[in-house]
Amino acid sequence: MTRHILIIDPIEKLVVKKDSSLMLALTLKQAGHDVYLTTVNHLSFQNTTAPQIEVFTFNGKFADDGCYLNEFSMDSQAQLLPVAANCCFHMRLDPPFDLKYLRTLWLLQALKLYKCQVVNDSEGILLHNEKLYAYTHAKEKFPSYLGQSERQLKSFLLEQKKQGVTDIILKPVDLFQGEGVEKHPLEMDTILQQFQKMKTKYQGAVIVQPYAKSVEQGEIRSIFFDNKELGSIIKIPPQGSHLANIARGAQFSAIELNPTLKQECLRINESLAKNGVRWTAFDILDNKISEVNITCPGLLVEVSFAMKRNLAADIIEML
């Protein structure tokens, strides 16, 4: 019997009511699977004997809708389990994709020597940046600059100005849920000043793009597992906001992907699957893929609620 071990952030950092990882864990448990939780602090590897992992049991209860969680608690005492071929680790850590995140992926790569599964595979997460993958592999691409060079940025901005762009978005490479995203008028001095500030704050390259006004009409989130579409929603930002994030007040409802977009998602999934990426969540804006979420694809609860069924059960059928 497969033993499922979900690697999650500390539970006090999670919004338990709508956390995708906890939804999956509880659905696995209710379906009779052997399932546990663990955190980065309880993962380890040694090469003198078969490694063991500290894991925790848990209890929980869904709300009447079968999607949101009413209750969830994790036992305080850990137990030791050996890493073996029947283990399936679910990598469910949220970004930022920092050195701590990288160390965890390296550790999982080592544990794979014991023939365990990792979903999404640590190799796939290591190789592919969620934003950059969309900018390089989508057929219809957002004009994008990523780097630290002011000279090259000036050239990009002048080109955008010629195209009639009036507003610019700046954002860090490795955060999530709209964190760090800034919108500014395309005034060269202002953009360059904010660019320098963001480079310093996030210690590296910055993404710069023209502001897509279509975000005000909504951004699509579409979830796939093993290249099967589980469900899609459209997120409408609050009036006056440039961020279509549910955590920041966006409203959402179910939507059907048009055939062209669906085929584009399927094509990208086929490529990612070569490196063990099974669970993806696409952000789609203005009929273009803006991000391919692979580190910890989220909004499973919200998409399930909109689709009126627990999509974690669909994932379990494919594991």
C-alpha positions in Angstrom: 0.0 0.0 0.0 1.3 3.4 -0.9 2.3 5.6 2.0 1.5 9.3 1.3 3.7 11.9 3.0 2.8 15.6 2.4 5.6 18.1 3.0 3.9 21.2 4.1 4.7 24.6 5.6 4.2 24.9 9.3 0.4 24.6 9.9 0.3 28.0 11.7 1.3 29.7 8.4 -1.5 28.1 6.4 -5.0 29.4 5.9 -6.4 26.0 7.0 -10.0 26.6 5.7 -8.8 26.7 2.1 -5.4 25.1 2.0 -5.0 22.8 -1.1 -2.5 20.5 0.7 -4.7 19.9 3.7 -7.7 19.3 1.4 -5.7 16.6 -0.4 -4.4 15.1 2.9 -7.9 14.9 4.4 -9.4 13.5 1.2 -6.7 10.8 1.1 -7.4 9.9 4.8 -11.2 9.7 4.2 -10.6 7.4 1.2 -8.7 5.0 3.5 -5.2 5.7 2.4 -2.1 5.7 4.6 -1.3 9.4 4.8 0.9 11.7 7.0 2.2 15.2 7.2 5.7 16.5 7.7 7.7 19.7 7.5 11.1 20.6 6.3 12.5 20.5 9.8 11.6 16.9 10.1 13.1 15.7 6.8 16.6 14.2 6.8 18.9 11.9 4.8 21.8 9.7 5.8 24.0 7.4 3.8 25.0 5.0 6.6 21.6 3.4 7.0 18.2 3.7 5.4 16.8 7.2 6.3 13.7 7.7 8.4 11.3 10.6 8.3 9.5 12.2 11.2 5.8 12.4 10.3 2.6 13.4 12.0 -0.9 12.0 11.9 -3.9 14.4 11.8 -7.6 14.8 12.0 -10.0 17.1 10.2 -13.5 17.7 8.9 -14.9 19.2 5.7 -17.6 21.8 5.6 -21.0 20.8 4.2 -19.9 21.9 0.7 -17.2 19.1 0.8 -14.5 21.5 -0.2 -13.6 24.0 2.5 -12.2 22.7 5.8 -14.2 23.3 9.0 -11.6 21.6 11.3 -8.0 20.5 11.1 -5.5 19.5 13.7 -2.1 17.8 13.5 -0.8 15.6 16.3 2.1 17.1 18.3 4.1 13.9 18.6 6.0 12.7 15.6 6.6 9.1 14.7 9.4 7.7 12.6 8.8 6.0 9.2 11.4 4.4 7.0 11.9 5.8 3.5 11.0 3.0 1.0 9.7 2.3 -2.4 6.1 2.5 -1.2 6.5 6.1 -0.1 5.0 8.9 -2.1 6.2 12.4 -1.0 4.0 15.3 -2.0 6.1 18.5 -2.3 3.7 21.1 -1.0 5.9 24.0 0.1 4.9 27.4 -1.0 7.5 29.8 -2.5 9.6 31.8 -2.1 12.0 29.7 -4.1 15.0 30.5 -2.0 18.0 28.6 -0.7 15.9 26.9 1.9 13.6 25.7 -0.8 16.5 24.6 -2.9 18.0 22.6 0.0 14.7 20.7 0.4 14.7 19.8 -3.3 18.3 18.5 -3.1 17.3 16.4 -0.1 14.4 14.9 -2.0 16.6 14.1 -4.9 18.8 12.1 -2.4 15.7 10.3 -1.0 14.7 9.2 -4.5 17.7 6.8 -4.3 15.3 4.6 -2.2 12.9 4.4 -5.1 10.2 6.6 -3.5 8.0 8.9 -5.6 8.0 12.7 -5.4 5.0 14.7 -6.7 5.8 17.1 -8.2 9.2 15.6 -8.9 12.0 17.6 -7.3 13.9 17.5 -10.5 11.1 19.2 -12.4 10.7 21.9 -9.8 14.5 22.4 -9.8 14.6 22.9 -13.6 11.7 25.1 -14.3 10.8 28.6 -13.0 7.1 29.1 -13.0 7.1 32.5 -14.6 10.0 32.1 -17.0 8.6 28.8 -18.3 5.5 30.6 -19.5 7.6 33.4 -21.1 9.7 31.0 -23.0 7.4 28.1 -23.9 3.9 29.6 -24.5 3.0 30.2 -28.1 1.4 33.5 -27.3 3.8 35.3 -25.0 3.6 38.5 -22.8 6.4 40.9 -23.7 8.8 40.5 -20.8 12.1 41.6 -19.5 13.9 39.7 -16.8 17.3 40.8 -15.5 19.3 43.4 -13.6 20.7 45.6 -16.4 19.4 49.2 -16.5 20.7 49.7 -20.0 18.8 46.6 -21.3 15.7 47.6 -19.4 15.7 51.1 -21.0 15.8 49.5 -24.4 12.8 47.3 -23.5 10.8 50.2 -22.1 11.4 52.4 -25.2 10.2 49.5 -27.4 7.0 49.2 -25.2 6.4 52.9 -25.4 6.5 52.8 -29.2 3.8 50.1 -28.9 1.6 52.4 -27.0 2.1 51.0 -23.5 1.2 53.4 -20.8 1.7 51.4 -17.6 4.3 48.9 -16.4 4.3 46.0 -14.0 7.4 45.1 -11.9 7.6 41.9 -9.9 10.1 39.5 -8.2 11.0 36.3 -9.9 10.3 33.8 -7.1 7.3 34.9 -5.0 3.5 34.1 -5.3 0.0 35.4 -4.7 0.8 38.8 -6.2 3.4 39.5 -3.5 5.8 42.2 -4.5 3.9 43.1 -7.7 3.9 46.9 -8.5 2.2 48.9 -11.1 3.6 52.2 -12.3 3.1 54.7 -15.2 5.6 54.2 -18.0 7.8 57.1 -17.0 11.4 56.2 -17.5 12.8 57.8 -14.3 10.1 56.3 -12.1 10.4 52.8 -13.6 14.2 52.8 -13.3 14.1 54.1 -9.7 11.6 51.3 -8.7 13.6 48.8 -10.6 16.7 49.6 -8.6 14.7 49.4 -5.3 13.2 46.0 -6.2 16.7 44.7 -7.3 18.0 45.6 -3.9 15.0 44.3 -1.9 14.9 40.9 -3.7 18.7 40.6 -4.3 18.6 39.9 -8.0 16.8 39.9 -11.3 13.4 41.6 -11.7 10.6 41.0 -14.1 9.2 44.0 -16.1 6.1 43.7 -18.3 3.5 46.0 -19.8 0.4 46.2 -17.7 -2.4 44.1 -19.1 -5.6 46.1 -18.5 -7.6 42.9 -19.3 -6.8 41.7 -15.7 -9.6 44.0 -14.6 -12.0 41.7 -16.5 -10.5 38.6 -14.9 -7.7 36.1 -14.8 -8.2 32.4 -15.3 -6.8 29.7 -13.1 -6.9 26.2 -14.6 -5.7 23.1 -12.7 -4.4 20.0 -14.4 -3.1 16.6 -13.1 -1.4 14.1 -15.4 -2.5 16.3 -18.3 -6.2 16.1 -17.4 -8.0 19.4 -16.8 -9.6 19.2 -13.3 -11.4 22.5 -13.4 -11.0 26.2 -14.2 -12.2 29.5 -12.7 -12.1 33.1 -13.6 -10.9 35.5 -10.8 -12.2 39.1 -10.9 -10.2 41.6 -8.9 -11.8 44.2 -6.7 -12.6 47.5 -8.4 -9.5 49.6 -8.8 -7.1 46.7 -8.1 -4.6 45.2 -10.6 -4.3 41.9 -8.7 -6.7 39.1 -9.4 -5.8 37.2 -6.3 -8.5 35.6 -4.2 -6.4 36.1 -1.1 -6.6 39.9 -1.9 -10.4 40.0 -2.4 -10.9 38.7 -6.0 -14.3 37.0 -6.7 -14.3 33.8 -8.6 -16.6 31.5 -10.6 -16.3 28.4 -12.8 -15.3 28.9 -16.5 -14.7 26.6 -19.4 -11.4 26.9 -21.2 -11.6 27.6 -24.9 -10.2 24.8 -27.1 -7.2 26.7 -28.1 -6.1 27.5 -24.6 -6.8 24.0 -23.4 -4.6 22.6 -26.2 -1.8 25.0 -25.2 -2.0 23.9 -21.6 -1.9 20.2 -22.7 1.1 20.9 -24.9 3.1 22.5 -22.1 2.1 19.7 -19.6 3.5 17.1 -22.0 6.8 18.9 -21.9 6.9 19.3 -18.2 5.9 15.6 -17.6 9.3 14.6 -19.0 10.8 15.9 -15.7 8.1 14.4 -13.5 5.8 17.5 -13.2 2.3 16.0 -12.8 0.3 18.8 -11.0 0.1 22.2 -12.8 -2.0 25.3 -12.4 -2.0 27.8 -15.2 -2.7 31.5 -14.8 -4.1 32.8 -18.1 -4.6 36.5 -18.9 -5.8 38.1 -22.1 -5.8 34.6 -23.7 -2.1 34.1 -22.9 -0.5 31.9 -20.3 1.2 34.2 -17.8 2.4 31.6 -15.3 2.7 27.8 -15.0 2.5 27.0 -11.3 4.5 23.8 -10.5 6.1 24.4 -7.0 2.9 24.1 -5.0 -0.1 24.5 -7.3 -2.9 26.0 -5.3 -6.6 27.1 -5.3 -7.7 23.5 -5.4 -10.4 24.3 -2.7 -11.7 27.3 -4.6 -11.8 25.6 -8.0 -13.4 22.5 -6.4 -16.1 24.8 -4.8 -16.8 26.5 -8.2 -17.0 23.1 -9.9 -19.2 21.7 -7.1 -17.1 18.6 -6.4 -13.9 17.7 -4.5 -11.2 17.7 -7.1 -8.7 16.1 -4.7 -10.6 12.9 -5.2 -9.8 13.1 -8.9 -6.1 13.5 -8.2 -6.2 10.5 -5.9 -7.6 8.3 -8.6 -4.5 9.2 -10.8 -1.8 8.8 -8.1 
